[in-house]
């Protein structure tokens, strides 16, 4: 993502979202490379690194927001959604610096949900949205099946949740990342390996459900999250966090 002068921002505003779709997807991918590490590190409770990552992500977000805030669109919620994401980053930053940093995960989840809905309203196809759409039913299955010993009721709920998860995963598995992420041939091979691992995990859950073994179902349900996380995190740039030290973000 490139820094834009005031003149370039005005020029960008004159473009329709349809005409600028390729460019905006690349810039969204650049933002997500910074966003995904803070989401991952917060999910895993790596607070020191998450505090650093949220500040990197906030700077990437500000660059994206400033570039596209005045984009020409008929979407009445465009600017308000960008403003909401902006506020959510400050909420996440404050929570990570507070006594209950785990609460920062909720505003971070809302960030990606808002951006997914914004793209869908504006016809901007984006690979990561297929993964995010799968994550909700996937996580519901994991929570349902792993809260203590799997009961008959929880197994029935898993069976009810699985079709939606499978449908969402089929869309994600058939999608291609496109040029926005600029993947090399080696990176694409790694992406496909991670994608196939999630497919295998879902197949294992279906087999456990067919066998109707409670312990196996709980184990297989828990097993669908790690390969998905590895797939989603693949699109984050964690490397730079090894060296970057930033001062606290200022509102």
N, C-alpha and C positions, 0 to 999 in steps of 0.2 A: 504494500500500500504506500502510495507516494504522498508527501506533503503537498498541499494544494495552495496556491496563492489565492488572493481574493478574486482575481480575474478568472482563474480556473474554476473556482467555486461557482461564480455566476454563470460561466459557460456550462458547467455540469447541471446547474439548475434548469437550464433551457432545454435539456434533453428529456425525452420521455423515459420512464423506467423501462419500457420495452426495448427502446433503442440502446439503452445503457446496461441491459441485463447482464451481458458477459462481464463488463467491468465491475458492476456492483457485486456480482457473485465472487469474483476474485478478491474484492476488498472485504466481503463478508468472511471468506475463507481466511484471510489474513487476520481479521479480528478473532475468529474462532481458534486460531493457533495460539493466541494469547489467553482466550477465555477458558479453553478446555483444561489447561494445567491448574487454574485456581479451582475449577469445579472438581477435578480429580483429587487434588491435595486436600480440599475441604472434606470431600467424601471419606477420605482415608484418615482424617484426623492429623495430618502433618501440618500443624498450625504454623510453625515458623516459616516453612516454605510457602504455605498458603497466603500468609500475610505479605510476603514478597510478591507472589504471583498476582494477587488481586490488584496491586498497584501497577504492575505491568499491563494487566488486562484493562484497567481503567484508562491508562494512557492510550492504548490501542482503540478503546471504545470512543474516546473523545475525538481521536483523529477520524474515525469512521463517521461519527455523528456530525462533526463539522463539515465533512465532505458532502454528506447527503441530506442534511437537514432541510435544505430548500429544493430538493429534487422535485421536478414537476410530476405530480400524481393526482389522480382523482380520489385517492384514499384519504378520507377526512380524518382518520386516526393516525396517519403517518407520523406527524410531529409529536403528537401526544404519546405514542408508543416509544419513540426515541427518548422523549423526556422521562418516561417511566423507567426505561432501562437505565438511563443516567442516574436516577435516584436510587434504583436498586443496587447499583454498584457502590454507592456511598453507604447504603445500609449494610451491605456485605462487608465492606471495609471496616465499618464501626463495630460490627458484631465480631469479626475476627480479632479485633483489638480488645474486645471485652472479655467478660468472665465466662461467657457461654459461646465460644466460637463455633460450636457445632450448629448453632442457629443460622449461621450464614449460608448454609446449604439451601434453605428455602428461597431467599431472594435470588440466589444464583440459578436455581431451577426455573424461577419465573422469568429470568432473563432469556433463557433459550426458548421457553414457551412463547413469550411475546414475539421474539424474532421469527419463530416458525410461523405463527399466525400472520404476522405482517407480510412475510413472503408469500404465503398461500393466498392472501387477499389480493396481492398484486401480481400473481401469476409468475413468480420468480422460482423456478424449479431449483432445488438445492439439495444435494445428496445427504447432508447431515440431518435434514428434516425427516427423512425416512428412518434414520436411526433413532431420533428422538421420539418419533411416533410409536416405535416399537418399545421404547424403554418404559413407558407407563404401564402397559399390560404385563410386560416382563417383570417389573418390580412388584406389581400386585401379586403375581404368582409366587414370587420368592417370599414375600411377607406372609402370604396366606399359608404356605406349606411349611414354613420354618419357625413359626411361633410355637415353640415347644414341640411335643410329639404330634405328628400329623394325625388328625382325627378324621372320622368319617365325614364330618361336615366340611372340614378344610379340603379334603380330597375332592368332594363334590364341587367346591368353589373353584379349585384348580381346573377341574374338567370344564367348568363353565367359562373360565377365563382363557383357556388355551386357544380356542378358535380365533378370537380377536388377535391374540399375540401371534399366532401362526400366520394369519392374513397380513398383519403388519410386517412380519419378518419376510414373508415372500416378496412383498414390494421392495423391502430394503435389499434383499439378497439379489434381486434382479436388476437393481439400479446400478448405474455407473457413476463414479465421482466426477467425471467430466474434466474439463481443462482448468477449472477454477483452482484446484489444489496443486496443479503442476507436478503430478507424481511421476517419478522415474519408473522405468520398467521393473526394477528391483522392488521399488515401493509398492507397485501394483501387485506383484507376486505376494508380498507380505500381507497386503490388504486382503487378498483373496484367501490366504491361509487363515487369517483371523476370522474372516467371514464364514469359512467352511467349519471352523471350530464351533461357532455359534449354532450353525445348522445341525451339527452332530450332537450338541448339547440338547437341543430341542427334540431331536429324534430319540435321545436317551430318555427324556421325560415322557414322551409318548409311549415308549416301550414299558416304562415303569407303571404308567397308568393302566396300560393294557393288562399287565400282570397283577394289578391291584394290590401291590405290596406297600404298606404304609411307609416303612423305613426307606425303601428304595425311592418312593415318590418324593419324600422330603429331601433326600440326598440329591436326586436328579433335578428337583426344582431349584435347590440352592446352586446347582452346577450351571444354570443357564446365565447367571449374572457375570462371573469372572471373564468368560470369553467375550461377552458383549462389551464389558468395560475396556478390555484390551483393544477391541476394535474401535470404539469411540475415542479412546485416548490416543490412538494412532495419529489422529489429526491435530493433536496439540504439540506445541513446541516447548518441551521441557528443558531443552539443552541450555538455553540462555539463562535459566534461573540459577545455574551453578556459579555464575559470576556477577550477575546484576545485583547491585545493592541500591535501593531507592529510598529516599526520605518518605515519611508519611504523606499520603495524598491529601491535598487541601481542596475543600469544596469551593 
